[in-house]
Amino acid sequence: MGSPPGWLLVVDYQEVFRDPGSPWTTPRFDEIRPRIRSLVEAYRDRVVFTRFVVPEEPVGAWVDYYAKYAYFREPHALPLLQLSEDPGGSPVVDASTFGKWVPEVAALVGDGPLTVAGVATDCCVLSTVLPAADAGVPVRVVADACAGADDEAHEDTLRILGSYTPLVEVTTTAEALGEG
């Protein structure tokens, strides 16, 4: 079996979303890990990881955000921003925004198609997928390889993303790997 077409974008696959003490814990993080591994293995050299990073000095509305979430500016939180697994030779794009459809990612994946997995479905995944689709890139969101703040937020977001068909397709790991 050949590898799937296009690129895999693994959004913010970081310890901060796995750690139960983090305000950003996504309860189903560990459940999606084997699916993300399968996707990464299938896409091989066409995988991009993103990583949310805290800016040195927040500006604009981010000042209020980090006043509310001061946890992320404290030294103990810095190790939690690391990826949950070694990306190997895949590029890692850091961004201090929820959306990861940033110029570096766009330059790497070009016209796609783009398959997206990661966390959190209801924040960074959503904020990445919509601008990519607006840019004309066909996007597949792998529902069972994403985790949200909770099950309801995850399912609600998938319903919203599904309304963007044919720009955005919501799929499963098996379908993305050509097994379903």
Secondary structure, DSSP 8 states (H G I E B T S, - for coil): ----SSEEEEE--BHHHH-TTSTT--TTHHHHHHHHHHHHHHHTTSEEEEEE---SS--THHHHHHHHTGGGGSGGGGGGGSBSS--TTS-EEEESSS----HHHHHHHTT--EEEEEE-IIIIIHHHHHHHHHTT--EEEEEEEEE-SSHHHHHHHHHHHHTTTTTEEEE-HHHHTT--
